[in-house]
Amino acid sequence: MSIDDIVAQGVARAVRELYGVDADPKSIVPQTTRKEFEGNLTVMVFPWVKAARKAPEAVGQEIGQWLVDNEPAVDRFNVVKGFLNIVIEPSFWSTVLEHIAADKNYGITTVGPDAPLVMVEYSSPNTNKPLHLGHVRNILLGWSLSQILAACGNRVVKTNIVNDRGIHICKSMLAWKRWGEGVTPEKAGKKGDHLIGDFYVLFDKKYREEVKELVATGMAEDEAKEKAPLMAEAREMLRRWEQKDPEIRSLWEMMNSWVYAGFDDTYRRMGVGFDKIYYESDTYLEGKDKVLEGLDSGVMYRKEDGSVWADLTDAGLDHKLLLRADGTSVYMTQDIGTAKLRFQDYPIDKMIYVVGNEQNYHFQVLSLLLDRLGFKWGKDLVHFSYGMVELPEGKMKSREGTVVDADDLMDEMVSTAAEVSRELGKLDGLTEAEISEISETVGLGALKYFLLKVDPRKNMMFNPKESIDFNGNTGPFIQYTYARMRSVLRNAAEKGFKVTDFSAVCPVEREITLIQTLADFPSVVSEAGRSYSPAIIANYAYDLVKQYNQFYHDCPVLREEDESRRSLRLCLTDVCSRTVATAMGLLGIRVPERM
């Protein structure tokens, strides 16, 4: 039983005996005491003020005194207004550490067969360009959130919807057909997604030239954009695709296969994946069918021009187009079709969409429509809305080729990690294979941590140089401290030091601080799951290693002569290293044994 549970149950017994109130211990959530007050855990007493018919301070005094008299784990207390600050008996912390050390899956809730099934959608790329920095934040948030939700006891299905159809796809196809001269990824020596992205940029360049020429003849710019031959040809290609023209479909399948192979390589290097991938080319027709069902049931209505709409004014929104007058679908229709297929495939209890905050309105509408179309999770779907990520140089634009590709970014991070590590002497004595492995681990760890430590709802600036720093709130700092912990444990094993009984040891203040932080880990994981925030895990890992470094500085481990106290400190080091590895694992970050 954790120290939080012991205190919660003690408080529940106290209010029952003192005031005749039956309080559920699960509803009593002790918080870590603020640094400016004495105490380890704090409990709010306001819920029992009415029953006690006393001021909050008096209620806090009575509950605190009851705990001192009846609960061996409580040493003393103080009350600040309605907050009861509890000091745990110092010797009790050894028992807490033993409890944590005995749990090999500490902080992780076992997933049962009847656990809620949560589906998380992330990545959602287009097949006309490689994954870029914006995708990287999306993918890392989605992957990490999936790991955290599973650690909270949910069954999780990781899913992806690939935007593999539409005018933007045809632009790349047309450019390849016009100017590609039969080039393939193998001939070009390029990943397939990068090759296709080049043709997307080339289309835009040629299209701009055509528009400029038309404007020079006196045509208005808007008209020129509409009448440019290239755009007309791309639209014709899209019509032929929708009519399942064999030539166009064959070209589409070939070029998309190149992109998928490129995506798979990027996902593999990032250490992420999916349980199920859906494709827009499969879902958009399903969406049209579902919308027509809604039309028959009165959820939607048809205008005189034949277009189909939903009236959402009763929910404070507007009228939403779902099928154009020519019968073609919009993005909303496709999302409805994807939801239909997913619900057929899985008994979803909750659906989470990891999509940028520019789509907030879209998901408000989608939630309403899915609910009205009968999806039980529609009303409560979660749009995990995150902020944009920018570089110091400014915003990125795919059409202009100014996007930072995910692959190039990872290469740069790994190269920089090797350079910085070598300058600091952290690679001395290692083989080239070890240097390569550590550089990959540190470089990608720096990238992931920098993107995940920020509150996901905020816009952020990504600075590669700042992320690879072996001091401060960075991935490499945490990884280096983990490697230090593992080194301590290896040295202990070489010296023949083992963890023996330390139950009689009364921990000193620095040890207690570290044990309490470890004791907080399960509640940190739960909070990260409740608030959909990997940043909570990231910053916990940073706080833990900071405290370990201070402990390591103040409290000798291998040089401690008292066997019981040395055992306690070795146990602390082991549990800290395991907890750091678990926390970083929830972020998708590897930690090196040596560094």
C-alpha positions as CSV (number, residue, x, y, z in Angstrom):
1,M,0.0,0.0,0.0
2,S,1.4,3.4,-1.0
3,I,1.8,6.2,1.5
4,D,-1.0,8.2,-0.2
5,D,-3.3,5.2,0.4
6,I,-2.3,4.9,4.0
7,V,-3.0,8.6,4.6
8,A,-6.2,8.6,2.7
9,Q,-7.5,5.6,4.6
10,G,-6.4,7.2,7.9
11,V,-8.3,10.4,7.1
12,A,-11.4,8.4,6.1
13,R,-11.3,6.6,9.5
14,A,-10.8,9.9,11.3
15,V,-13.8,11.6,9.8
16,R,-16.0,8.6,10.5
17,E,-15.0,8.5,14.1
18,L,-14.9,12.2,14.7
19,Y,-18.0,13.4,12.6
20,G,-19.9,10.2,11.7
21,V,-19.2,10.8,8.0
22,D,-18.5,7.9,5.7
23,A,-15.8,9.1,3.3
24,D,-14.6,7.0,0.4
25,P,-10.7,6.8,0.7
26,K,-10.5,6.9,-3.1
27,S,-12.1,10.4,-3.0
28,I,-9.3,11.6,-0.7
29,V,-6.3,12.6,-2.8
30,P,-3.3,13.8,-0.7
31,Q,-1.1,16.2,-2.6
32,T,2.6,16.8,-2.1
33,T,3.0,19.6,0.5
34,R,4.1,23.0,-1.0
35,K,7.8,23.7,-0.3
36,E,7.0,26.8,1.8
37,F,5.2,24.7,4.4
38,E,6.5,21.8,6.7
39,G,5.0,18.5,5.6
40,N,5.1,15.6,3.1
41,L,1.5,15.3,2.2
42,T,-1.4,17.8,2.3
43,V,-5.2,17.0,2.6
44,M,-8.0,19.5,2.2
45,V,-10.5,19.4,5.0
46,F,-13.2,21.5,3.5
47,P,-15.5,18.5,2.6
48,W,-16.1,17.8,6.3
49,V,-16.5,21.3,7.7
50,K,-20.3,21.3,7.3
51,A,-20.7,18.0,9.2
52,A,-18.2,19.0,11.9
53,R,-19.9,22.5,12.3
54,K,-16.5,23.9,13.0
55,A,-14.1,26.3,11.2
56,P,-11.7,24.6,8.7
57,E,-8.7,25.2,11.0
58,A,-10.4,23.4,13.9
59,V,-11.4,20.5,11.7
60,G,-7.8,20.2,10.4
61,Q,-6.5,20.2,14.0
62,E,-8.9,17.4,15.1
63,I,-8.1,15.2,12.1
64,G,-4.4,15.8,12.4
65,Q,-4.4,14.9,16.1
66,W,-6.4,11.8,15.4
67,L,-3.8,10.7,12.8
68,V,-0.9,11.3,15.2
69,D,-2.7,9.3,17.9
70,N,-3.9,6.4,15.7
71,E,-1.8,6.1,12.5
72,P,1.9,5.0,13.1
73,A,3.0,6.5,9.7
74,V,2.1,10.0,10.8
75,D,4.6,11.8,13.0
76,R,3.2,15.4,13.3
77,F,1.1,17.9,11.5
78,N,0.3,21.6,11.0
79,V,-2.8,23.4,9.6
80,V,-2.8,26.3,7.2
81,K,-6.4,27.5,6.8
82,G,-8.2,24.5,5.5
83,F,-5.1,22.5,4.5
84,L,-3.8,19.8,6.8
85,N,-0.1,19.3,6.2
86,I,1.1,15.9,7.4
87,V,4.7,14.9,8.3
88,I,5.4,11.2,7.8
89,E,7.3,9.3,10.5
90,P,10.9,9.3,9.0
91,S,11.5,5.7,9.7
92,F,8.4,4.8,7.7
93,W,10.0,5.9,4.4
94,S,12.2,2.8,4.4
95,T,9.1,0.7,4.3
96,V,7.8,2.8,1.4
97,L,11.0,2.3,-0.5
98,E,10.8,-1.5,0.1
99,H,7.3,-1.5,-1.3
100,I,8.3,0.4,-4.4
101,A,11.4,-1.8,-5.0
102,A,9.3,-5.0,-4.8
103,D,7.0,-3.8,-7.7
104,K,8.8,-4.6,-11.0
105,N,6.1,-2.7,-12.9
106,Y,5.9,0.2,-10.5
107,G,3.7,3.0,-11.8
108,I,2.1,0.9,-14.5
109,T,-1.5,-0.4,-14.1
110,T,-2.2,-3.9,-15.5
111,V,-4.6,-3.9,-18.4
112,G,-7.5,-6.3,-18.0
113,P,-9.6,-7.8,-20.8
114,D,-12.6,-5.7,-19.8
115,A,-10.6,-2.4,-19.6
116,P,-12.0,0.5,-21.6
117,L,-10.8,0.5,-25.2
118,V,-9.4,3.8,-26.3
119,M,-8.5,4.5,-29.9
120,V,-5.8,7.2,-30.6
121,E,-5.4,8.7,-34.1
122,Y,-2.1,10.4,-34.9
123,S,0.2,11.2,-37.8
124,S,-2.4,11.6,-40.6
125,P,0.1,12.3,-43.4
126,N,-0.6,13.2,-47.0
127,T,1.0,11.0,-49.7
128,N,2.3,14.0,-51.6
129,K,5.3,14.8,-49.3
130,P,7.5,13.4,-46.6
131,L,6.8,13.8,-42.9
132,H,8.0,17.1,-41.5
133,L,8.7,18.7,-38.2
134,G,5.0,19.5,-37.6
135,H,4.2,15.8,-38.1
136,V,7.0,14.9,-35.7
137,R,5.3,16.7,-32.8
138,N,2.0,15.1,-33.7
139,I,3.5,11.6,-33.9
140,L,5.4,11.9,-30.7
141,L,2.4,13.2,-28.8
142,G,0.2,10.5,-30.2
143,W,2.6,7.7,-29.5
144,S,3.4,8.9,-26.0
145,L,-0.2,9.5,-25.1
146,S,-1.0,5.9,-26.3
147,Q,1.7,4.6,-24.0
148,I,0.5,6.7,-21.0
149,L,-3.1,5.6,-21.5
150,A,-2.1,2.0,-21.6
151,A,0.0,2.5,-18.4
152,C,-3.2,3.9,-16.8
153,G,-5.0,0.5,-17.5
154,N,-6.7,1.1,-20.8
155,R,-6.7,-1.1,-23.9
156,V,-5.3,1.2,-26.6
157,V,-5.5,1.0,-30.4
158,K,-3.0,3.2,-32.2
159,T,-4.4,4.3,-35.6
160,N,-3.5,6.4,-38.5
161,I,-5.6,7.9,-41.3
162,V,-3.6,8.5,-44.5
163,N,-4.8,11.2,-46.8
164,D,-4.1,9.4,-50.1
165,R,-6.5,11.0,-52.5
166,G,-7.4,14.5,-53.7
167,I,-6.1,17.3,-55.8
168,H,-2.8,17.6,-53.8
169,I,-2.0,14.0,-54.6
170,C,-2.8,14.6,-58.3
171,K,-0.4,17.5,-58.4
172,S,2.6,15.3,-57.5
173,M,1.3,12.6,-59.9
174,L,1.0,15.1,-62.8
175,A,4.4,16.6,-62.2
176,W,6.0,13.2,-62.2
177,K,4.2,12.2,-65.4
178,R,5.2,15.5,-67.1
179,W,8.8,15.9,-66.0
180,G,9.8,12.7,-64.1
181,E,11.2,10.8,-67.1
182,G,10.4,7.5,-65.4
183,V,12.5,8.2,-62.3
184,T,12.1,5.9,-59.3
185,P,13.4,6.1,-55.8
186,E,16.0,3.5,-56.7
187,K,17.2,5.4,-59.7
188,A,17.2,8.7,-57.8
189,G,18.9,7.2,-54.7
190,K,16.2,8.9,-52.6
191,K,13.5,7.8,-50.2
192,G,10.2,7.5,-52.0
193,D,8.4,10.1,-49.9
194,H,11.2,12.7,-50.6
195,L,11.1,12.0,-54.3
196,I,7.3,12.6,-54.4
197,G,7.7,15.7,-52.3
198,D,10.1,17.1,-54.9
199,F,7.5,16.7,-57.6
200,Y,4.9,18.4,-55.4
201,V,7.2,21.4,-55.1
202,L,7.9,21.3,-58.8
203,F,4.2,21.4,-59.6
204,D,3.8,24.5,-57.6
205,K,6.8,26.2,-59.2
206,K,5.5,25.4,-62.7
207,Y,2.0,26.4,-61.8
208,R,3.2,29.8,-60.4
209,E,5.0,30.4,-63.7
210,E,1.8,29.8,-65.6
211,V,-0.2,32.1,-63.4
212,K,2.4,34.8,-63.8
213,E,2.3,34.5,-67.6
214,L,-1.5,34.7,-67.6
215,V,-1.5,37.8,-65.3
216,A,1.0,39.4,-67.7
217,T,-1.6,39.2,-70.5
218,G,-3.9,41.2,-68.4
219,M,-5.9,38.5,-66.7
220,A,-6.9,39.0,-63.0
221,E,-4.8,36.8,-60.6
222,D,-7.8,34.9,-59.2
223,E,-8.9,34.1,-62.7
224,A,-5.4,33.1,-63.7
225,K,-5.2,30.6,-60.9
226,E,-8.4,29.0,-62.0
227,K,-7.6,28.9,-65.7
228,A,-3.9,27.9,-65.5
229,P,-3.6,24.8,-67.7
230,L,-1.7,22.8,-65.1
231,M,-4.4,23.2,-62.5
232,A,-7.1,22.2,-65.1
233,E,-5.1,19.1,-66.0
234,A,-4.7,18.2,-62.3
235,R,-8.5,18.5,-61.8
236,E,-9.0,16.3,-64.8
237,M,-6.7,13.7,-63.4
238,L,-8.7,13.8,-60.1
239,R,-11.9,13.2,-62.1
240,R,-10.3,10.3,-63.9
241,W,-9.1,8.9,-60.5
242,E,-12.7,9.1,-59.1
243,Q,-14.0,7.3,-62.2
244,K,-11.4,4.6,-61.5
245,D,-9.5,5.1,-64.7
246,P,-7.0,2.2,-64.9
247,E,-4.0,4.2,-66.1
248,I,-4.5,6.9,-63.4
249,R,-5.1,4.3,-60.6
250,S,-2.0,2.4,-61.6
251,L,0.1,5.5,-61.4
252,W,-1.5,6.5,-58.1
253,E,-0.8,3.0,-56.6
254,M,2.8,3.0,-57.8
255,M,3.7,6.5,-56.4
256,N,1.8,5.9,-53.1
257,S,3.7,2.7,-52.6
258,W,7.0,4.7,-52.8
259,V,5.7,7.1,-50.2
260,Y,4.5,4.3,-47.8
261,A,7.9,2.7,-47.9
262,G,9.5,6.0,-47.0
263,F,7.0,6.6,-44.2
264,D,7.7,3.2,-42.8
265,D,11.4,3.9,-42.6
266,T,10.8,7.2,-40.8
267,Y,8.3,5.6,-38.3
268,R,10.8,2.8,-37.7
269,R,13.6,5.2,-36.9
270,M,11.4,7.3,-34.6
271,G,10.4,4.1,-32.8
272,V,6.7,4.4,-33.4
273,G,4.0,2.4,-35.1
274,F,0.3,1.7,-35.5
275,D,-2.1,-1.1,-34.9
276,K,-4.4,-0.2,-37.8
277,I,-4.0,2.2,-40.7
278,Y,-7.0,3.6,-42.6
279,Y,-6.9,5.3,-46.0
280,E,-9.1,8.1,-47.2
281,S,-9.6,6.4,-50.5
282,D,-11.5,3.7,-48.6
283,T,-13.4,5.9,-46.2
284,Y,-14.7,8.8,-48.3
285,L,-17.5,6.6,-50.0
286,E,-18.4,5.2,-46.6
287,G,-18.9,8.7,-45.3
288,K,-21.2,9.5,-48.2
289,D,-23.4,6.5,-47.4
290,K,-23.5,7.6,-43.7
291,V,-24.5,11.1,-44.6
292,L,-27.3,9.8,-46.9
293,E,-28.5,7.7,-43.9
294,G,-28.6,10.9,-41.9
295,L,-30.5,12.6,-44.7
296,D,-33.2,9.8,-44.6
297,S,-33.5,10.1,-40.8
298,G,-33.8,13.9,-40.8
299,V,-30.4,14.6,-39.2
300,M,-29.3,16.3,-42.5
301,Y,-31.2,18.2,-45.2
302,R,-30.8,18.8,-48.9
303,K,-30.7,22.2,-50.5
304,E,-32.3,23.0,-53.9
305,D,-28.9,22.7,-55.7
306,G,-28.7,19.1,-54.4
307,S,-26.0,19.7,-51.7
308,V,-26.5,18.1,-48.3
309,W,-26.1,20.1,-45.1
310,A,-26.5,19.7,-41.3
311,D,-28.2,22.4,-39.3
312,L,-26.1,22.9,-36.1
313,T,-27.5,26.3,-35.0
314,D,-29.3,24.7,-32.1
315,A,-25.9,23.9,-30.7
316,G,-24.6,27.5,-31.2
317,L,-22.8,26.5,-34.5
318,D,-23.7,27.1,-38.1
319,H,-24.9,25.0,-41.1
320,K,-22.3,22.5,-42.2
321,L,-21.8,21.3,-45.8
322,L,-21.4,17.5,-46.0
323,L,-21.9,16.7,-49.7
324,R,-21.4,19.2,-52.6
325,A,-24.0,19.8,-55.2
326,D,-22.1,17.4,-57.6
327,G,-22.2,14.7,-54.9
328,T,-18.5,14.9,-54.0
329,S,-17.5,14.7,-50.3
330,V,-15.7,17.2,-48.0
331,Y,-13.2,16.4,-45.2
332,M,-16.0,16.1,-42.7
333,T,-17.7,13.4,-44.8
334,Q,-14.5,11.5,-44.9
335,D,-14.1,11.7,-41.1
336,I,-17.6,10.3,-40.7
337,G,-16.7,7.4,-43.0
338,T,-13.5,6.7,-41.1
339,A,-15.5,6.7,-37.8
340,K,-18.0,4.2,-39.3
341,L,-15.2,1.8,-40.4
342,R,-13.4,2.1,-37.0
343,F,-16.6,1.5,-35.1
344,Q,-17.2,-1.6,-37.2
345,D,-13.7,-2.9,-36.5
346,Y,-13.4,-2.1,-32.7
347,P,-15.8,-1.7,-29.8
348,I,-14.5,1.8,-29.1
349,D,-15.2,3.4,-25.7
350,K,-13.3,6.6,-26.4
351,M,-11.9,8.1,-29.5
352,I,-9.0,10.6,-29.3
353,Y,-7.9,12.6,-32.3
354,V,-4.4,14.1,-32.1
355,V,-4.7,17.1,-34.5
356,G,-3.4,20.7,-34.4
357,N,-5.4,23.5,-32.8
358,E,-6.3,25.0,-36.2
359,Q,-8.9,22.2,-36.4
360,N,-10.7,23.0,-33.2
361,Y,-13.9,24.0,-34.9
362,H,-13.8,21.0,-37.2
363,F,-13.8,18.6,-34.2
364,Q,-16.6,20.5,-32.5
365,V,-18.7,19.9,-35.5
366,L,-17.6,16.3,-36.0
367,S,-18.5,15.4,-32.4
368,L,-22.0,16.7,-32.8
369,L,-22.5,15.0,-36.1
370,L,-21.2,11.6,-34.9
371,D,-23.4,11.8,-31.8
372,R,-26.5,12.6,-34.0
373,L,-25.6,9.7,-36.3
374,G,-25.6,7.3,-33.4
375,F,-22.0,6.8,-32.5
376,K,-22.0,6.2,-28.7
377,W,-18.6,7.8,-28.2
378,G,-19.3,10.7,-30.6
379,K,-20.4,13.2,-28.0
380,D,-17.4,12.5,-25.8
381,L,-14.7,12.3,-28.5
382,V,-11.5,14.0,-27.5
383,H,-9.8,16.4,-29.8
384,F,-6.2,16.4,-28.4
385,S,-5.6,19.9,-29.7
386,Y,-1.9,20.8,-29.7
387,G,-0.1,24.0,-30.6
388,M,2.1,24.6,-33.7
389,V,5.8,24.1,-33.7
390,E,8.1,26.6,-35.4
391,L,11.7,27.1,-36.0
392,P,13.8,30.2,-35.1
393,E,13.7,31.0,-38.9
394,G,9.9,31.1,-39.0
395,K,7.0,29.1,-40.3
396,M,7.4,26.2,-42.8
397,K,5.6,25.9,-46.1
398,S,5.3,22.6,-48.0
399,R,4.6,24.0,-51.4
400,E,7.6,26.3,-51.3
401,G,9.9,23.5,-50.1
402,T,10.8,25.3,-46.9
403,V,9.6,22.4,-44.6
404,V,12.1,20.7,-42.3
405,D,11.8,17.0,-43.2
406,A,11.6,14.6,-40.3
407,D,14.4,12.5,-41.8
408,D,16.8,15.5,-42.2
409,L,15.9,16.7,-38.7
410,M,16.8,13.3,-37.2
411,D,20.0,13.1,-39.1
412,E,21.0,16.6,-37.8
413,M,20.1,15.7,-34.2
414,V,22.2,12.6,-34.3
415,S,25.1,14.3,-35.9
416,T,24.9,17.2,-33.3
417,A,24.6,14.7,-30.5
418,A,27.8,13.0,-31.6
419,E,29.6,16.3,-32.0
420,V,28.6,17.6,-28.5
421,S,29.3,14.3,-26.8
422,R,32.7,14.1,-28.3
423,E,33.6,17.7,-27.3
424,L,32.5,16.9,-23.7
425,G,34.6,13.7,-23.7
426,K,31.6,11.5,-23.2
427,L,32.6,9.2,-26.0
428,D,36.2,8.5,-25.0
429,G,37.2,4.9,-25.1
430,L,34.1,3.8,-27.0
431,T,34.1,1.8,-30.2
432,E,32.6,3.3,-33.4
433,A,29.6,1.0,-33.1
434,E,29.0,2.2,-29.5
435,I,29.4,5.9,-30.6
436,S,26.9,5.4,-33.3
437,E,24.4,3.7,-31.0
438,I,24.8,6.4,-28.3
439,S,24.6,9.3,-30.7
440,E,21.3,7.9,-32.2
441,T,19.9,7.4,-28.7
442,V,20.9,10.8,-27.4
443,G,20.1,12.7,-30.6
444,L,16.6,11.3,-30.9
445,G,16.1,11.4,-27.2
446,A,16.9,15.2,-27.3
447,L,14.4,15.7,-30.1
448,K,11.6,13.8,-28.5
449,Y,12.1,15.3,-25.0
450,F,12.3,18.9,-26.3
451,L,9.0,18.5,-28.1
452,L,7.2,16.6,-25.3
453,K,8.3,18.6,-22.3
454,V,6.2,21.6,-23.4
455,D,2.5,21.7,-22.5
456,P,1.0,20.3,-25.7
457,R,-1.6,22.9,-26.0
458,K,1.0,25.7,-26.4
459,N,2.7,26.8,-29.5
460,M,6.4,26.2,-29.3
461,M,9.8,27.1,-30.8
462,F,12.1,24.2,-31.6
463,N,15.7,25.0,-31.3
464,P,17.9,21.9,-32.1
465,K,21.0,23.4,-30.4
466,E,19.1,24.0,-27.1
467,S,17.7,20.5,-27.1
468,I,21.2,18.8,-27.0
469,D,22.5,20.2,-23.8
470,F,23.9,17.9,-21.0
471,N,22.7,20.4,-18.4
472,G,19.2,21.7,-17.6
473,N,15.8,20.3,-18.6
474,T,16.8,18.2,-21.6
475,G,16.7,14.6,-22.8
476,P,20.5,14.2,-22.7
477,F,20.7,15.5,-19.1
478,I,18.2,12.8,-18.0
479,Q,19.9,10.1,-20.1
480,Y,23.3,11.0,-18.7
481,T,22.0,10.9,-15.1
482,Y,20.4,7.5,-15.8
483,A,23.8,6.2,-17.2
484,R,25.4,7.5,-14.0
485,M,22.9,5.5,-11.9
486,R,23.6,2.4,-13.9
487,S,27.4,2.9,-13.5
488,V,27.0,3.2,-9.7
489,L,25.1,-0.1,-9.7
490,R,27.7,-1.8,-11.9
491,N,30.5,-0.6,-9.6
492,A,28.6,-1.9,-6.6
493,A,28.2,-5.3,-8.2
494,E,32.0,-5.4,-9.0
495,K,32.8,-4.6,-5.3
496,G,30.4,-7.3,-4.2
497,F,28.0,-4.9,-2.5
498,K,24.4,-6.2,-2.3
499,V,21.1,-4.7,-1.1
500,T,20.5,-6.2,2.3
501,D,17.9,-5.5,5.0
502,F,17.6,-1.7,5.5
503,S,14.2,-1.6,7.3
504,A,15.8,-0.3,10.5
505,V,17.5,2.6,8.8
506,C,15.9,6.0,9.4
507,P,16.3,7.9,6.1
508,V,17.9,11.4,6.2
509,E,16.2,14.4,4.6
510,R,17.7,14.1,1.2
511,E,16.8,10.4,1.0
512,I,13.2,11.1,2.2
513,T,12.8,13.8,-0.6
514,L,13.9,11.2,-3.2
515,I,11.7,8.4,-1.8
516,Q,8.6,10.7,-1.7
517,T,9.2,11.8,-5.4
518,L,9.4,8.1,-6.3
519,A,6.2,7.5,-4.3
520,D,4.5,10.2,-6.4
521,F,5.1,8.4,-9.7
522,P,1.8,6.4,-10.0
523,S,-0.2,9.5,-9.4
524,V,1.9,11.4,-11.9
525,V,1.1,8.7,-14.6
526,S,-2.6,8.9,-13.7
527,E,-2.6,12.7,-14.0
528,A,-0.8,12.6,-17.3
529,G,-3.5,10.2,-18.6
530,R,-6.4,12.3,-17.2
531,S,-5.1,15.5,-18.7
532,Y,-3.6,14.0,-21.9
533,S,-0.2,15.6,-21.2
534,P,3.1,13.8,-21.8
535,A,4.7,17.0,-20.5
536,I,3.7,15.9,-17.0
537,I,5.8,12.7,-17.3
538,A,8.7,14.6,-19.0
539,N,9.0,17.2,-16.2
540,Y,8.6,14.5,-13.5
541,A,11.6,12.7,-15.0
542,Y,13.6,15.9,-14.9
543,D,12.7,16.6,-11.3
544,L,13.6,13.1,-10.3
545,V,17.1,13.1,-11.9
546,K,17.7,16.6,-10.4
547,Q,16.9,15.3,-7.0
548,Y,19.0,12.2,-7.6
549,N,22.0,14.3,-8.6
550,Q,21.7,16.3,-5.4
551,F,21.3,13.1,-3.3
552,Y,24.4,11.6,-5.1
553,H,26.3,14.8,-4.2
554,D,25.2,14.9,-0.6
555,C,25.0,11.2,0.3
556,P,27.9,8.8,-0.5
557,V,26.7,5.6,-2.0
558,L,29.7,3.3,-2.7
559,R,31.8,5.1,0.0
560,E,29.2,4.6,2.7
561,E,30.6,2.2,5.3
562,D,27.4,1.3,7.1
563,E,26.0,-1.7,5.2
564,S,22.3,-1.0,6.0
565,R,22.5,2.6,4.9
566,R,24.6,1.7,1.8
567,S,21.9,-0.9,1.0
568,L,19.2,1.8,1.3
569,R,21.1,4.1,-1.1
570,L,21.8,1.3,-3.6
571,C,18.1,0.4,-3.5
572,L,17.3,4.1,-4.0
573,T,19.7,4.2,-7.0
574,D,18.2,1.1,-8.5
575,V,14.6,2.2,-8.1
576,C,15.4,5.7,-9.4
577,S,17.0,4.2,-12.5
578,R,14.0,1.9,-13.1
579,T,11.6,4.7,-12.7
580,V,13.5,7.0,-15.0
581,A,13.6,4.3,-17.6
582,T,9.8,3.7,-17.3
583,A,9.0,7.4,-17.5
584,M,11.2,8.0,-20.5
585,G,9.8,4.8,-22.1
586,L,6.3,6.4,-21.8
587,L,7.7,9.3,-23.9
588,G,9.2,6.8,-26.4
589,I,12.8,7.7,-25.3
590,R,15.5,5.1,-24.9
591,V,18.1,5.5,-22.0
592,P,21.7,4.3,-22.4
593,E,23.4,2.0,-19.9
594,R,26.7,3.7,-20.6
595,M,27.5,7.3,-21.6
